[in-house]
Structure formats: structure tokens, C-alpha cells
Amino acid sequence: MEQPAAATAAEIEMVTISAIAELEDLDALIKAEQQRVYRVLLAMLRDPDAAAGLTQECFLKAYQSRGRFRGECSLRTWLIRIAMNLARDHLKSRRWQFWRKLTQEPVAPEELAASAASEVTPERSLLAREALAGVWDAVDSLPDRQRSVFVLRFVEEMSTEEIAEATSLRPGTVKAHLSRATAAVRERVNTGPNKDRGKP
């Protein structure tokens, strides 16, 4: 009866040893995971400069904390967890709140999604950008946990289990947050102020 537990412990140890080896080669790790971490931070913050800065901080923090990695999740999930914590701290800072009120410029949708087919009219492109900007305005209004879960699911296409590991939430809690976030975004997009523009 003790054999499965021993096997699990051995697997965790192997994952830990492998991950620490990856963390030691910081340049290779950054090359492999930088774009994913940046996408998560950009979707959370909607600020390319802040996302770029926190991406570098995420890898530095991971390297400095490599001795505390225990192998309970994948290295990629661990990096995403660090990135999410950095994003939350950044959003809570007084400096961020000040600049956010001062400069309400949304991130260009092109930075969050690949462009559509090449033969797109300017009118269609404008409508698509406005629609996507509306979605991200709605996402930006979500509570922190709902926004985190939404971003990881729809930007990074992570599974419920992966999101649970990255956010330290139970899978059932992840599903509940995702359901509420999706409903809130849908409602805001469908009934937002932009719907009334152009009406007499």
C-alpha cells in the first residue's frame, strides 16, 4: 500500500531536480518562457512597459527563489504563479493607481491577439478593435481573482487544474470564479455604454 506514495515522492523529487537545473540556466529559461509570462502580465495590466518590467522581475525572483521550488507543480505553472503575484502587488500600489487614473490609454488589441486575415477593410478592423477593447475593458473591471482566472483560461488556454495550481485555488473555486467572470464580461459587453452611442 505504501508503494504509490513512494513513487509519487520519487516523481516529485525528479521534477524538482530537473526544474532547479532549468532555473540555473536562466538565459535558456527566459528564452523558453518569456513570451508566455509577458502575455499573462500584459493581459492583467494592459500596460506594455509594466508587463515587460515585471516579466524580468518574475525571472529574477524565480532564480533567487529556486531553492524553494518543491516540485508540486510544473516549472511553467510556478512561473505563472510568481507573475500573477507580481501583477497583484503592482495593481495595488499607490503609484500604479495614480498613473492609471492619469493615463487611461488601453493596450492596442493587436498586442493581445493576432491580426485577422490580411484582406480586412479599415471599417472591419476598427469594429474588431473596438469590440476587443470592450471585452478587455470589461475584464479590467473584474475583481482580482476573477480577472486572473479569466486571463489564464482565455489568454493562455490553461486547464482548470493548471489554473488551480497557478492561483493556489481549488478546481471548484476556479470554475466558480470563471463562471462569474464570463457572465460579468458578457453582460458588460452586451449592455455597456458603447451600445448607446450613435442613438439620438
Secondary structure, DSSP 8 states (H G I E B T S, - for coil): --HHHHHHHHHHHHHHHHHHHHHHSHHHHHHHHHHHHHHHHHHHH--HHHHHHHHHHHHHHHHHTGGG--SSS-HHHHHHHHHHHHHHHHHHSHHHHHHHHH------GGGTS----S---HHHHHHHHHHHHHHHHHHHTS-HHHHHHHHHHHTS---HHHHHHHHT--HHHHHHHHHHHHHHHHHHHHHSGGGGTT--
